Amino acid sequence: MAMPASAETTGSARGILAMIIAMVSVPTVDGIAKYLSTDYSPFFIGWARYAVAGLAVLPLSALLHGRRMFPSEHLASHIARTVFLVAAMTLYFLAIARIPLATALCAYFVGPILAVALSIVVLKERMTPAKGVSLALGFVGSLIILQPGGGIEPGILLALASGICFAFYLIATRRAAQQSDPVKTLAFQCFFGAALLTPQAVLSWSAPATDHFLLFAGLGLISAVCHLLSIIAFRLADASTLAPLVYAELVGAAIVGYFAFGDVPDAITLLGAAFIISAGLILLLRRTAA
């Protein structure tokens, strides 16, 4: 039976709120990862993020669901979303070890724009003029940041690749989250993500210093909360509605980058970011006015 329009609107609003909270909080995790990258491999940091989150989420899922602590439906989508997320996270951690947080995030923001295009092709969501304008602005912004024809900073290429992987993660999450319990989804993500990264973590192993234990704990726990909120959001709202909200992350990244590392993006990066953020705002305002 179709959901009443009022209930659908309320659910979408809750999804939007959950996504905004998650995105504003994520740069805290990125800031911790950037700080730790001076002493640890990004592969080890990525593994620790999943392992610590798993220590909190797996017992919770077992308590709530017993032996059925992992999702059994749409398993291929759950595997795909975790693979894409692990790839996106690893590439992003490699990027922020080389370039400022806000600069990396600007290049990474090609992901939500690509996700809008993929949502139309893969999820059969409706194409609109607003989405078309958004895609064009996002493409122009990406070209400005990448500055094709000139020397491209490898860190920016890594961040761009991370954004592309993140776009596929958003689409896979929309498909997986529609029918699966959020805690089960996150439990599978933590378990499978840690398993995927274990070989790299072993090869780049560094015993954490005592004064870094709290940082590693925060890395995993804050990440788990943010991912749980984003999974809930994708149960409640369309991928093309939520994808632009990833731009809220830029606010947190600018604050963390400036106060923790003294990072200030250059003028070209800010210009490209303005185009990309405008692309996201068009979709957000379209949804608000609908």
MARNUMI-530080 format. One line per 10 residues: number of its first residue (from 1); their letters; for each residue x, y, z of C-alpha. Coordinates in steps of 0.5 Angstrom, whole numbers, plus 500, padded with zeros to 3 digits. Example, Ala and Ser with C-alpha at 12.3 -4.5 7.8 and 13.67 -1.06 7.14 Angstrom:
<rs>
1	AS	525/491/516; 527/498/514
</rs>
This chain:
<rs>
1	MAMPASAETT	500/500/500; 503/507/498; 505/511/504; 501/518/505; 504/524/502; 504/527/509; 508/521/512; 512/521/506; 514/528/507; 515/527/515
11	GSARGILAMI	520/521/513; 524/525/508; 525/531/513; 527/526/518; 532/523/513; 535/530/511; 536/532/519; 539/525/520; 544/526/514; 546/533/516
21	IAMVSVPTVD	548/531/523; 552/526/520; 555/530/515; 557/536/520; 560/531/524; 564/527/519; 570/532/519; 572/530/526; 573/523/524; 577/526/518
31	GIAKYLSTDY	581/531/523; 583/525/527; 585/521/522; 589/527/519; 593/528/525; 594/520/526; 597/520/519; 604/523/521; 605/517/525; 601/511/522
41	SPFFIGWARY	599/508/515; 593/511/512; 591/503/511; 592/502/519; 588/508/521; 582/505/516; 582/498/519; 582/501/526; 576/506/524; 572/499/523
51	AVAGLAVLPL	575/495/528; 573/500/534; 567/501/531; 565/494/530; 567/493/538; 561/497/539; 556/495/534; 557/488/533; 555/487/541; 549/491/540
61	SALLHGRRMF	547/488/533; 548/481/537; 544/483/543; 538/486/539; 538/480/533; 541/474/536; 544/470/531; 541/474/525; 546/480/527; 547/481/520
71	PSEHLASHIA	542/483/514; 540/477/510; 537/481/504; 540/484/499; 547/481/501; 550/483/494; 548/491/495; 551/490/502; 558/487/500; 558/493/494
81	RTVFLVAAMT	557/499/499; 562/496/504; 567/495/498; 566/502/495; 566/505/502; 573/502/504; 576/504/498; 573/511/498; 575/512/506; 582/509/504
91	LYFLAIARIP	583/514/498; 581/519/502; 586/518/508; 591/517/503; 589/524/500; 589/528/507; 595/526/509; 598/530/503; 593/536/502; 589/540/507
101	LATALCAYFV	582/537/509; 578/543/506; 582/542/499; 581/534/499; 574/535/501; 572/540/495; 575/535/490; 571/529/494; 565/533/493; 564/530/485
111	GPILAVALSI	561/524/489; 555/527/491; 554/530/484; 556/523/480; 551/520/485; 545/524/482; 547/522/475; 547/514/478; 541/515/482; 537/516/475
121	VVLKERMTPA	540/511/471; 541/505/476; 535/507/481; 531/510/476; 529/516/480; 526/522/476; 531/527/472; 529/534/473; 531/540/470; 534/542/477
131	KGVSLALGFV	538/536/477; 541/537/470; 543/544/472; 546/541/478; 550/536/474; 553/541/470; 555/546/475; 558/540/479; 562/538/473; 565/545/472
141	GSLIILQPGG	567/546/479; 570/539/479; 574/542/472; 576/548/476; 579/544/482; 583/539/478; 585/545/473; 586/540/467; 592/541/463; 596/544/469
151	GIEPGILLAL	600/540/474; 595/536/478; 597/535/485; 597/527/487; 593/528/493; 587/532/489; 587/526/484; 586/521/490; 581/525/493; 577/525/487
161	ASGICFAFYL	578/518/486; 575/517/493; 569/522/491; 567/517/485; 567/511/490; 563/515/495; 558/516/489; 557/508/488; 557/507/496; 551/512/496
171	IATRRAAQQS	547/508/491; 549/502/494; 547/504/501; 540/507/498; 539/500/495; 541/496/501; 538/501/506; 531/500/504; 529/493/507; 535/492/512
181	DPVKTLAFQC	535/494/519; 540/500/520; 544/496/526; 545/490/522; 547/494/516; 552/497/520; 554/491/523; 556/488/517; 559/494/514; 564/494/520
191	FFGAALLTPQ	565/487/520; 566/486/513; 570/493/512; 575/491/518; 576/484/514; 578/487/508; 583/492/511; 586/487/515; 592/485/510; 594/492/509
201	AVLSWSAPAT	593/493/516; 598/487/518; 603/490/513; 603/497/515; 602/495/523; 604/500/528; 603/499/535; 598/505/538; 602/509/543; 598/510/550
211	DHFLLFAGLG	596/517/549; 593/515/542; 588/510/545; 583/516/546; 584/518/539; 583/511/536; 577/510/540; 574/517/538; 575/515/530; 571/509/531
221	LISAVCHLLS	565/511/535; 564/517/532; 564/514/525; 559/509/527; 554/514/530; 555/518/523; 554/512/519; 548/509/523; 545/516/522; 546/516/514
231	IIAFRLADAS	543/509/514; 537/511/517; 537/517/513; 537/513/506; 531/509/509; 527/515/509; 529/519/503; 531/519/496; 539/518/494; 538/524/490
241	TLAPLVYAEL	535/528/495; 540/526/500; 547/526/496; 547/534/496; 547/534/503; 554/531/503; 556/539/502; 554/540/509; 561/536/511; 565/542/508
251	VGAAIVGYFA	563/547/514; 566/542/519; 572/541/515; 573/548/514; 573/549/521; 577/543/523; 582/544/518; 583/551/520; 583/551/528; 587/544/528
261	FGDVPDAITL	592/545/522; 591/552/520; 589/550/513; 586/555/508; 584/553/501; 587/557/495; 582/561/491; 582/556/485; 579/551/490; 574/556/493
271	LGAAFIISAG	572/558/486; 571/550/484; 568/549/491; 563/555/490; 560/551/483; 560/545/487; 556/547/493; 551/551/488; 550/545/485; 548/541/491
281	LILLLRRTAA	544/547/494; 540/547/487; 537/540/489; 536/542/496; 532/548/495; 528/544/490; 526/539/495; 525/544/500; 520/548/495; 517/541/493
</rs>
